[in-house]
């Protein structure tokens, strides 16, 4: 019963993360709309001081504004990738702890090899973070099993392993939260960029379809809108892919470190209590 509060804490953290994600999505979209409407659509970016006219030569804000109504949505998606990437970066770094995770695992293995469980727990206190918490939980169970008289060695090893798995189940899922959002933004960014490309090309072909000579201004605006949306969508998807793979790699490394240290704990107990 001593461990009963842990799931409740995990649920509270999960709820807080869900609220953060929801607010971030709304705020990023609103910021994208504001930037598009009032910064890029500012009259000073256009010829004659009118945002219905052509952008000033070399004025990228005006050019992006002419990308149409899909541009602010794409800007919001890009901001989401940036915000969630920073959020995951800090969470994963906090889970890693204060020092190098590989060196930490080696120190734990060395202390276990010397039979110094208290020193190994002290290393966990120095390291901090989710990985250290999981390993420390296994070490505490190790000490409990040393005074347990009603179980054989195999049962004690299974109990230690189960404790490590339960601690991992409580700590590690928090690292994967919001990664699904980043992964989803990969597809959404591409699709929204494609939608903007299609709408831009529709306008371009509408300019070609006019009677007599083609409407060159409409044709140019349509092609410009298509290319701007394409570029923004590709940039959003590319950043999302890079960050998703980076964070997945970091989480895999932490999981491997826990598995390696957990295996060492169980094997050390089994070898010293034959």
N, C-alpha and C positions, 0 to 999 in steps of 0.2 A: 504493500500500500504506500510505501515511502516514495515510489516513483509515479504515483497517480497524477500529480499535477503536471507532469511533463506534456502529455497529449493536449491538455487544456492550453498550455503555453504555446504549443505548436499551432493550435487552431487560431489563437489570438494573433500570432505572427502572420499566419496565412491570410486571415481576414484583413489585417492591416496592409499587407502587400496587395491584396485585391483592390482595396480602396485607393491605394497609391496608383495602381495601374489604370484604374478607371478615370481618376482625376487627370493623370498624365495625358491620356488619349484625348480627353476633351480640351484641356488647356493647350496642347500642341496644335490641334486643329484650329482653335481660336487665334493663337499666335500667328499661324500661317495665314489666316484670313486677314488679320490686322496688318501684317507685313505686306501682303500683296495689295491690299486696298489703299492703305495710307502711306506706305513707304515707297513701294515700287510704282504705285499708281499716282504718286504725287505729280502735280501739273508741271513742276520744274524739270521733270525728266522727258518732257515732250515738246515738240516744235509748237510754237504759238501759245505755250502755257495751257494746253488742253490735252487731257489724257485720251481723248478720242482720236487725236492725230498721230503722226508718226513719232517714234522715239527720236531723241536727239542722236546724232551720229556718235557711235561708240558708247552710248548710255545703256549699260546692261540691265539696270533696273527697269527701264522703260521696255526693253526687249522682252524681259521675263514677264512683265505685266501683260504684254500682248499675247502671252501664251494661253490666256483664257481662264475660265472658272475652275478648271481642274488643277491649275498650278498651285493655288493655296492648299488644296488637299494634299498634293504631293509634297509641298513644303512642310505641312503638318506631319506627314509620314516620316520625312527625313528627320525632323526634330525628335520624333518618337524614338527612332533608332539611336540617336545621340543620347537622349535622356536615359533610356533603358540600358544602354551600353555603360554609361557612367555608374548607374545604380548597381548593375551586375559586377562591375569592376571592383567597387568598394565592398560589396557583400562577399565576393570570392576571396579578395585579399584579407578580409577580416576572418574568414573561415580558415585560411591558410595559417594565420598566426603571425608571430613577430619575426621568425627566422626562416631560413631555407627548409622546406619541407623534407627534402631528401636527407639533409644533415640531421634533422630532428629524428627521423625514423632510424637512422644509423645509431644515434645516441641511445635511443630506446632499446635497440637490439643489443648494444654493448652492455647496458645496465642489466638487461635480462640475462645475458650470458654470464655476467658476474653474480647473478642471483640477488641483485640489489633492487628490489621492487620499489622501495621508498624513494630511492634516487631517480628511478624511472618516472614515478609520479611527480617528483619535483621538476623534472624536465618538462612534463606536460603543463605544470603551472607556469613555467617560464615561457613556453611557446604560446599558450592560449589559442583560441580559435576552435572551430568545430572539430577538426581532426584531432587536436589534443584532447578535447572533451570526450570523444569516442574512445580513444586509447586509454585515457585515465579511467573511464568507466570499466573497461576490460581489466585494468590493473587492480581496481578495487574488488572486482569479482574474484580475481586471482587470489587476493589476500583472504577473502571470505572462504574460498574453497580450501585454503590451507588449514583452517580450523574446523571444517565440516567433517563430521565423523560418520554420517549416515549414507555416504555416496562413495562409489568406487572411483578410480582415476578416470576411467572413460566417461562416466557420467559428469564428473567435475569439468572435464575438458569441454564436453558438450554444453554445460551450463555457462562456461566462460565465453564460448563461441556465440551462444545465443544472446548473451548480454551485449556483446559487441555488435551483433546484427541489429538488436533492438535500438541501441544507441545510434547506430548509423541511420536507421529508419527515421529517427527523430531529427537528426541534425542535417543530413545530406539533401533531403527534398527541398529545403529552403534555397539551396544553391541553384536549383533548376527552375525556380519560379521566374516568370517573365521571359524565359528563353523561348517559350512557345510563341510569345508575342513577336519577338525579334524574327523567329523563323517564319511567322505568318507575314510579316512586313516584306520579306523577300518576294513573295508571290504578289502581294497587294501592290507593292511599288511597281513591279513589272506590268501588272494588268492595268493599273491606273495610267501609267505612262503610255501604254498601248492604246487605251481609250482616248487619251489626249491626242495621240498621233492620228487616230482615225477621224476624230472630230475636226482636227486641223486640215487633214486631206480632203474631207468633205467640203470644207469652206474653200479650199484651193480649187477643187474641181467645179464648185459653184461659180467661182470667178471665171473659169474657162468656158463655162456654159452660156455666158451672156451673149446676146446677139451682137453681131459685128465683131469688133476687136475685143480680145479678152480684157477683163478688168485687172490690170496689173497690180494695183494696190491690194485688191482682195486676194489675188493669187499669192502675192508675197506674204501677206498676213497669215493666210492659211498654212503655207509651208513653214513659216516662222513658228506658228503655234504648234505644229506637229513636231518640229525638231526640238523645241524647248521642252515640251512634255516628255519626249523620248529621252532627252538627256537627263532630266530630273528623275524620271522613273528608274533609269539605269543606275544613276548615282545612289539612289535610295537602296535599291536591291543589292548593289555591289557592297556598300558599307554594311548592310544587314548580314550578308553572307560571311564577310570577313569576321565580324564581331561574334556571330553565332559559332563559327568554327573555332575561334580563339577561346571563347568561354567553355565550349564543350570539351576542348582539349585540356583546359585547366581543371575542370571538374573530374575528368577521367584520371588525371594525375593525382588529385586528392583521394579519389576512390581507391586507386591502386596503392597509395601510401597507407590508407587505413587497412586494406586487405593484407598488405605485407606485414604491418606491425601486428595486426590481429593474429595472423598465422604464427608469428614469432612468439607471441604470448602463449598461445595454445600449445605449441610445440615445446616451449620451455617448461611449461607445467608438466606436460606428459613425460618429458625426459628426466625431470628431477623428482617425479613421484611414481616411478615404476614399481 
